[in-house]
Amino acid sequence: MNKSRPLVSIIIPVCNAARFVYSTLDSVLNQTWRNLEVIVVNDGSTDRSMEICQQFDDPRIIYVEQENGGTAAARNTGIRHARGEYIGFIDADDSWMPEKIARHMGQFS
């Protein structure tokens, strides 16, 4: 991780999102802002969502399991595990353009 740039924690609540979660996680990991951690919160998925997420071999990913409590509860769980100076949220069925985080972080300088 690049220590000269603030760590950004990205939280992804995941519940039965097997159809979308690969592209979501791929879009976060391919950000031009490299100093980030990705917290994937499994909110009681019963499909292949977590199996798909675990195909990524990236040390920046942290997996957290919880019983289904809904998106807000999963986000709160992610916040408790976050180490970043800044926190971002993305739903498991969304994707980001590669410079999204860098553009947001540019607003702080």
C-alpha positions in Angstrom: 0.0 0.0 0.0 1.1 3.5 -0.7 1.4 5.2 2.7 1.7 8.7 1.2 -2.0 8.5 0.1 -4.7 8.0 2.7 -6.2 4.6 3.1 -9.7 4.3 1.8 -12.0 1.6 3.1 -14.6 0.4 0.6 -17.5 -1.5 2.1 -19.6 -3.9 0.0 -22.7 -5.5 1.6 -23.4 -8.7 -0.2 -26.6 -10.7 0.0 -27.5 -13.0 -2.9 -25.8 -11.0 -5.5 -24.1 -13.8 -7.4 -25.2 -12.3 -10.8 -23.4 -9.0 -10.2 -20.8 -9.2 -7.4 -17.9 -10.2 -9.7 -18.1 -7.0 -11.7 -18.6 -4.9 -8.6 -15.6 -6.2 -6.9 -13.5 -6.1 -10.1 -14.4 -2.4 -10.5 -13.3 -1.5 -7.0 -10.1 -3.5 -7.2 -9.2 -1.8 -10.5 -9.3 1.8 -9.1 -6.5 4.1 -10.0 -6.4 5.0 -6.3 -4.5 2.0 -5.1 -4.3 2.6 -1.3 -7.5 0.9 -0.4 -9.0 -2.0 1.5 -12.2 -3.7 0.4 -14.5 -5.1 3.1 -16.9 -7.6 1.8 -19.7 -8.2 4.3 -21.6 -11.4 3.6 -25.1 -10.6 4.9 -26.4 -14.1 5.0 -26.1 -15.0 1.3 -27.5 -18.3 0.3 -26.3 -18.3 -3.3 -22.7 -18.4 -4.7 -22.0 -14.8 -3.9 -19.1 -15.4 -1.5 -17.7 -18.2 -3.6 -17.5 -15.7 -6.5 -15.9 -13.0 -4.3 -13.2 -15.5 -3.1 -12.1 -16.0 -6.7 -10.1 -12.7 -6.3 -6.7 -13.2 -4.9 -6.0 -9.7 -3.5 -4.6 -9.0 0.0 -6.7 -5.8 0.1 -9.9 -7.8 0.5 -11.3 -8.5 4.0 -14.2 -10.9 4.3 -16.7 -10.6 7.1 -19.6 -12.9 7.8 -22.9 -12.1 9.5 -26.5 -13.4 9.7 -28.8 -11.5 7.4 -29.6 -8.1 9.0 -30.1 -6.0 5.9 -27.9 -3.5 4.0 -27.6 -0.9 6.8 -26.5 -3.6 9.3 -23.9 -4.9 6.8 -22.6 -1.4 6.3 -22.3 -0.9 10.0 -20.4 -4.1 10.3 -18.1 -3.0 7.6 -17.5 0.3 9.3 -16.5 -1.5 12.5 -13.8 -3.4 10.5 -12.6 -0.4 8.5 -9.1 0.9 9.1 -9.2 3.7 6.5 -9.1 7.4 7.0 -12.0 7.6 4.5 -14.9 5.2 4.0 -16.9 4.5 0.8 -19.9 2.3 0.1 -20.8 0.4 -3.0 -23.8 -1.9 -3.4 -23.1 -5.5 -4.7 -24.9 -4.8 -8.0 -23.1 -1.5 -8.9 -19.7 -0.8 -10.5 -17.4 2.2 -10.6 -15.4 3.9 -13.3 -11.6 3.4 -12.6 -11.0 6.9 -11.4 -14.0 7.3 -9.1 -12.1 7.2 -5.8 -9.2 9.3 -7.1 -11.6 12.0 -8.2 -13.3 12.0 -4.8 -10.0 12.1 -3.0 -8.9 15.0 -5.2 -11.6 17.1 -3.5 -9.8 16.8 -0.2 -6.5 18.2 -1.3 
